[in-house]
C-alpha cells in the first residue's frame, strides 16, 4: 500500500513538473510580414485595425514605407497563416513571414 502511494505521489509530481515546463514555452509569438501594395498611412491603418480585431492578437503595427506589418499574438488562439489571410483579405499581398517566439 505504501509503495502504491509513493508511486502515485511520484506520478503527480512528474505531471506537475511537465505542466510547468509546458507553461514556460513562449506565451506569445511575433510575426513580421512583408507586404506589397501598401501606399499610404490609410493602408497601414487598415492592416493594423484588421489584425487587432482578431481574437488572440495583442499588438499590431504596419509601416507602408517599409512594406511591413507585425503582430504579437497568442499562438494557442491564432496562427500566423490566419493573420496573413486577414492582411490579404484587404487586397494586399504578403510575400514573406518571419515568426519568433517571445520569451516571457
Backbone as a printed PyTorch tensor [residue, N CA C, xyz], in Angstrom:
tensor([[[  0.8250,  -1.1970,   0.0000],
         [  0.0000,   0.0000,   0.0000],
         [  0.8730,   1.2670,   0.0000]],

        [[  1.9040,   1.2490,   0.8580],
         [  2.8130,   2.3870,   0.9290],
         [  3.5070,   2.6070,  -0.4070]],

        [[  3.8790,   1.5260,  -1.0490],
         [  4.5560,   1.6180,  -2.3440],
         [  3.6350,   2.2440,  -3.4000]],

        [[  2.3490,   1.8810,  -3.3880],
         [  1.3830,   2.4430,  -4.3350],
         [  1.2160,   3.9390,  -4.1120]],

        [[  1.1750,   4.3780,  -2.8460],
         [  1.0670,   5.8120,  -2.5490],
         [  2.3020,   6.5630,  -3.0250]],

        [[  3.4600,   5.9800,  -2.8070],
         [  4.7000,   6.6130,  -3.2520],
         [  4.7300,   6.7460,  -4.7590]],

        [[  4.2950,   5.7110,  -5.4370],
         [  4.2560,   5.7410,  -6.8950],
         [  3.2630,   6.7880,  -7.3830]],

        [[  2.0960,   6.8570,  -6.7400],
         [  1.0870,   7.8490,  -7.1220],
         [  1.6150,   9.2580,  -6.8840]],

        [[  2.3090,   9.4710,  -5.7820],
         [  2.8930,  10.7800,  -5.4880],
         [  3.9250,  11.1570,  -6.5370]],

        [[  4.7230,  10.1970,  -6.9280],
         [  5.7460,  10.4310,  -7.9520],
         [  5.1100,  10.8010,  -9.2910]],

        [[  4.0440,  10.1160,  -9.6610],
         [  3.3490,  10.3960, -10.9230],
         [  2.7530,  11.8030, -10.8970]],

        [[  2.1380,  12.1770,  -9.7880],
         [  1.5500,  13.5130,  -9.6710],
         [  2.6450,  14.5790,  -9.7600]],

        [[  3.7540,  14.3710,  -9.0610],
         [  4.8510,  15.3340,  -9.0930],
         [  5.4130,  15.4770, -10.5010]],

        [[  5.5720,  14.3600, -11.1990],
         [  6.0940,  14.4000, -12.5670],
         [  5.1440,  15.1560, -13.4920]],

        [[  3.8480,  14.9460, -13.3480],
         [  2.8910,  15.6330, -14.2230],
         [  2.8630,  17.1240, -13.9210]],

        [[  3.0280,  17.5050, -12.6390],
         [  3.0930,  18.9300, -12.3060],
         [  4.3310,  19.5820, -12.9150]],

        [[  5.4650,  18.9030, -12.8360],
         [  6.6820,  19.4290, -13.4430],
         [  6.5390,  19.5760, -14.9430]],

        [[  5.9050,  18.6110, -15.5740],
         [  5.6920,  18.6690, -17.0130],
         [  4.8000,  19.8440, -17.3780]],

        [[  3.7430,  20.0870, -16.6140],
         [  2.8500,  21.2090, -16.9310],
         [  3.5520,  22.5440, -16.7280]],

        [[  4.3980,  22.6610, -15.7100],
         [  5.1620,  23.8860, -15.5090],
         [  6.1220,  24.0970, -16.6710]],

        [[  6.7490,  23.0280, -17.1240],
         [  7.6680,  23.1040, -18.2550],
         [  6.9460,  23.5760, -19.5120]],

        [[  5.7490,  23.0660, -19.7430],
         [  4.9750,  23.4730, -20.9240],
         [  4.5680,  24.9350, -20.8250]],

        [[  4.2500,  25.4040, -19.6160],
         [  3.8450,  26.7890, -19.4480],
         [  5.0040,  27.7430, -19.6710]],

        [[  6.2280,  27.2550, -19.5980],
         [  7.3830,  28.1090, -19.8340],
         [  7.6090,  28.3630, -21.3150]],

        [[  6.9150,  27.6270, -22.1570],
         [  7.0250,  27.8950, -23.5870],
         [  6.5080,  29.3070, -23.8400]],

        [[  6.9180,  29.8760, -24.9260],
         [  6.5220,  31.2440, -25.2370],
         [  5.0060,  31.3720, -25.2560]],

        [[  4.5160,  32.3630, -24.5330],
         [  3.0910,  32.6260, -24.4760],
         [  2.6740,  33.4140, -25.7110]],

        [[  3.6050,  34.1870, -26.2460],
         [  3.3210,  35.0000, -27.4250],
         [  4.3500,  34.7350, -28.5130]],

        [[  3.9020,  34.9750, -29.7360],
         [  4.8000,  34.9640, -30.8900],
         [  4.7160,  36.3230, -31.5560]],

        [[  5.7730,  36.6630, -32.2670],
         [  5.7770,  37.8840, -33.0880],
         [  6.0470,  37.4490, -34.5180]],

        [[  5.1840,  37.8560, -35.4160],
         [  5.4020,  37.5860, -36.8300],
         [  5.5320,  38.9110, -37.5640]],

        [[  6.5850,  38.9960, -38.3760],
         [  6.7900,  40.1530, -39.2350],
         [  6.4010,  39.7220, -40.6470]],

        [[  5.5000,  40.4640, -41.2500],
         [  5.0140,  40.1760, -42.5960],
         [  5.6180,  41.1820, -43.5730]],

        [[  6.0970,  40.7160, -44.6990],
         [  6.4810,  41.5920, -45.7960],
         [  5.2340,  41.7480, -46.6540]],

        [[  4.8120,  43.0060, -46.8620],
         [  3.5230,  43.2710, -47.5050],
         [  3.7210,  44.1720, -48.7120]],

        [[  3.2220,  43.7180, -49.8570],
         [  3.2160,  44.5350, -51.0690],
         [  1.8490,  45.1950, -51.2290]],

        [[  1.8690,  46.4180, -51.7280],
         [  0.6160,  47.0930, -52.0520],
         [  0.2130,  48.1830, -51.0750]],

        [[  0.9780,  48.3830, -50.0020],
         [  0.6790,  49.4790, -49.0850],
         [  1.2960,  50.7540, -49.6620]],

        [[  0.4770,  51.8040, -49.7730],
         [  0.9590,  53.0270, -50.3890],
         [  0.8560,  54.2580, -49.4920]],

        [[  0.1010,  54.1470, -48.3830],
         [ -0.1420,  55.3360, -47.5660],
         [ -0.4570,  54.9430, -46.1200]],

        [[ -0.6410,  55.9790, -45.2870],
         [ -0.9840,  55.7320, -43.8860],
         [ -2.3130,  55.0020, -43.7430]],

        [[ -3.2430,  55.2700, -44.6370],
         [ -4.5460,  54.5940, -44.5690],
         [ -4.3770,  53.0850, -44.7910]],

        [[ -3.4600,  52.7150, -45.6660],
         [ -3.1870,  51.2870, -45.8870],
         [ -2.6580,  50.6500, -44.6070]],

        [[ -1.6890,  51.3110, -43.9990],
         [ -1.1190,  50.8080, -42.7480],
         [ -2.1890,  50.7150, -41.6670]],

        [[ -2.9870,  51.7430, -41.5590],
         [ -4.0410,  51.7720, -40.5370],
         [ -5.0650,  50.6700, -40.7360]],

        [[ -5.3990,  50.3810, -41.9850],
         [ -6.3930,  49.3260, -42.2350],
         [ -5.8460,  47.9560, -41.8390]],

        [[ -4.5660,  47.7270, -42.0670],
         [ -3.9560,  46.4570, -41.6610],
         [ -3.9290,  46.3500, -40.1380]],

        [[ -3.5280,  47.4210, -39.4770],
         [ -3.4860,  47.4120, -38.0110],
         [ -4.8720,  47.1200, -37.4380]],

        [[ -5.8680,  47.8260, -37.9160],
         [ -7.2320,  47.6490, -37.4080],
         [ -7.7280,  46.2240, -37.6400]],

        [[ -7.4450,  45.6880, -38.8140],
         [ -7.8860,  44.3350, -39.1430],
         [ -7.2160,  43.2950, -38.2400]],

        [[ -5.9130,  43.4280, -38.0400],
         [ -5.1920,  42.4750, -37.1950],
         [ -5.6280,  42.5790, -35.7360]],

        [[ -5.8530,  43.7950, -35.2650],
         [ -6.2390,  43.9740, -33.8680],
         [ -7.6330,  43.4350, -33.5650]],

        [[ -8.4570,  43.2640, -34.5760],
         [ -9.7910,  42.6810, -34.3750],
         [ -9.7520,  41.1610, -34.2150]],

        [[ -8.6360,  40.5400, -34.5690],
         [ -8.5240,  39.0820, -34.4970],
         [ -8.3200,  38.6530, -33.0470]],

        [[ -9.1310,  37.7180, -32.5990],
         [ -9.0030,  37.1640, -31.2500],
         [ -7.6300,  36.5350, -31.0840]],

        [[ -6.9250,  36.9290, -30.0400],
         [ -5.5970,  36.3900, -29.7850],
         [ -4.4700,  37.3390, -30.1600]],

        [[ -4.7670,  38.4020, -30.9020],
         [ -3.7430,  39.3910, -31.2600],
         [ -3.6770,  40.4340, -30.1520]],

        [[ -2.4720,  40.6510, -29.6200],
         [ -2.2690,  41.6050, -28.5380],
         [ -1.7570,  42.9490, -29.0260]],

        [[ -1.0810,  42.9480, -30.1670],
         [ -0.4920,  44.1940, -30.6750],
         [ -0.2680,  44.0470, -32.1780]],

        [[ -0.4960,  45.1240, -32.9070],
         [ -0.2400,  45.1070, -34.3530],
         [  0.3270,  46.4490, -34.7840]],

        [[  1.2490,  46.3910, -35.7330],
         [  1.8050,  47.6030, -36.3300],
         [  1.9450,  47.3690, -37.8280]],

        [[  2.0370,  48.4470, -38.5670],
         [  2.2860,  48.3550, -40.0120],
         [  2.9570,  49.6480, -40.4550]],

        [[  3.8030,  49.5280, -41.4530],
         [  4.5210,  50.6880, -41.9780],
         [  4.5490,  50.5840, -43.4960]],

        [[  3.8030,  51.4730, -44.1470],
         [  3.7290,  51.4100, -45.6180],
         [  5.0680,  51.7380, -46.2640]],

        [[  5.8760,  52.5880, -45.6290],
         [  7.1700,  52.9450, -46.2060],
         [  8.1400,  51.7660, -46.1960]],

        [[  8.0600,  50.9510, -45.1560],
         [  8.9180,  49.7590, -45.0710],
         [  8.2920,  48.5410, -45.7480]],

        [[  6.9970,  48.6180, -46.0150],
         [  6.3050,  47.4750, -46.6070],
         [  6.2270,  46.2980, -45.6520]],

        [[  5.9860,  46.6120, -44.3680],
         [  5.9320,  45.5320, -43.3950],
         [  4.8100,  45.7450, -42.3850]],

        [[  4.4150,  44.6440, -41.7930],
         [  3.4410,  44.6590, -40.7060],
         [  3.9210,  43.6450, -39.6710]],

        [[  3.5780,  43.8960, -38.4210],
         [  3.9560,  42.9880, -37.3440],
         [  2.7380,  42.7070, -36.4840]],

        [[  2.7090,  41.5080, -35.9290],
         [  1.6620,  41.1650, -34.9740],
         [  2.2830,  40.3850, -33.8300]],

        [[  1.8950,  40.7400, -32.6220],
         [  2.2330,  39.9770, -31.4230],
         [  0.9390,  39.2920, -31.0060]],

        [[  0.9870,  37.9810, -30.8680],
         [ -0.2460,  37.2230, -30.6610],
         [  0.0120,  35.9690, -29.8380]],

        [[ -1.0920,  35.3750, -29.3980],
         [ -1.0370,  34.1390, -28.6280],
         [ -1.2670,  32.9620, -29.5770]],

        [[ -0.2260,  32.1640, -29.8270],
         [ -0.3360,  31.0930, -30.8230],
         [ -1.3210,  29.9920, -30.4410]],

        [[ -1.7190,  29.9380, -29.1960],
         [ -2.7460,  28.9600, -28.8040],
         [ -4.1250,  29.3790, -29.3070]],

        [[ -4.2480,  30.6650, -29.6930],
         [ -5.5410,  31.1860, -30.1220],
         [ -5.6140,  31.5100, -31.6080]],

        [[ -4.4840,  31.8390, -32.2110],
         [ -4.4830,  32.2150, -33.6280],
         [ -3.1140,  31.8560, -34.2180]],

        [[ -3.0950,  31.5630, -35.5000],
         [ -1.8460,  31.2010, -36.1800],
         [ -1.4360,  32.2970, -37.1570]],

        [[ -0.1580,  32.3200, -37.4760],
         [  0.3760,  33.3280, -38.3950],
         [ -0.3270,  33.2720, -39.7500]],

        [[ -0.6460,  32.0870, -40.2320],
         [ -1.3370,  31.9740, -41.5240],
         [ -2.7120,  32.6340, -41.4940]],

        [[ -3.3820,  32.5940, -40.3270],
         [ -4.6740,  33.2740, -40.1940],
         [ -4.4960,  34.7860, -40.3150]],

        [[ -3.4030,  35.2900, -39.7480],
         [ -3.1350,  36.7230, -39.8180],
         [ -2.7600,  37.1320, -41.2400]],

        [[ -2.0160,  36.2750, -41.9100],
         [ -1.6790,  36.5170, -43.3170],
         [ -2.9660,  36.6310, -44.1410]],

        [[ -3.8910,  35.7390, -43.8920],
         [ -5.1790,  35.7630, -44.6030],
         [ -5.9220,  37.0680, -44.3430]],

        [[ -5.8850,  37.5480, -43.1080],
         [ -6.5480,  38.8180, -42.7830],
         [ -5.9610,  39.9700, -43.5850]],

        [[ -4.6420,  39.9960, -43.7000],
         [ -3.9810,  41.0610, -44.4780],
         [ -4.3690,  40.9480, -45.9500]],

        [[ -4.3710,  39.7410, -46.4680],
         [ -4.6860,  39.5470, -47.8900],
         [ -6.1530,  39.8050, -48.2120]],

        [[ -7.0420,  39.6450, -47.2410],
         [ -8.4600,  39.9800, -47.4440],
         [ -8.6350,  41.4630, -47.7570]],

        [[ -7.6880,  42.2730, -47.3110],
         [ -7.7440,  43.7150, -47.5490],
         [ -7.2350,  44.1000, -48.9370]],

        [[ -6.7010,  43.1220, -49.6680],
         [ -6.2200,  43.3950, -51.0170],
         [ -4.7130,  43.5290, -51.1350]],

        [[ -4.0030,  43.3050, -50.0390],
         [ -2.5420,  43.3620, -50.0590],
         [ -1.9790,  41.9680, -50.3130]],

        [[ -0.7160,  41.9100, -50.6940],
         [ -0.0520,  40.6310, -50.9400],
         [  1.0510,  40.4490, -49.9100]],

        [[  0.9910,  39.3360, -49.1770],
         [  2.0420,  39.0070, -48.2120],
         [  3.0750,  38.1540, -48.9430]],

        [[  4.2990,  38.6670, -49.0470],
         [  5.3450,  37.9590, -49.7850],
         [  6.3510,  37.2770, -48.8650]],

        [[  6.2390,  37.5250, -47.5630],
         [  7.1550,  36.8800, -46.6240],
         [  6.6260,  36.9710, -45.2080]],

        [[  7.0390,  36.0060, -44.3940],
         [  6.6650,  35.9700, -42.9790],
         [  7.8220,  35.4240, -42.1780]],

        [[  8.0970,  36.0450, -41.0510],
         [  9.1150,  35.5300, -40.1380],
         [  8.5230,  35.5540, -38.7330]],

        [[  8.4630,  34.3810, -38.1170],
         [  7.8530,  34.2440, -36.7950],
         [  8.8980,  33.8610, -35.7660]],

        [[  8.8140,  34.5260, -34.6050],
         [  9.7140,  34.2010, -33.4900],
         [  8.9050,  34.1570, -32.2040]],

        [[  9.1700,  33.1820, -31.3510],
         [  8.5150,  33.1820, -30.0420],
         [  9.0970,  34.2820, -29.1710]],

        [[  8.2610,  34.8690, -28.3370],
         [  8.7120,  35.8740, -27.3780],
         [  8.8590,  35.2000, -26.0300]],

        [[  9.9900,  35.3770, -25.4170],
         [ 10.2270,  34.7930, -24.0930],
         [  9.4810,  35.6010, -23.0560]],

        [[  8.9120,  34.9040, -22.0760],
         [  8.1880,  35.6330, -21.0250],
         [  9.1050,  36.0820, -19.9340]]])
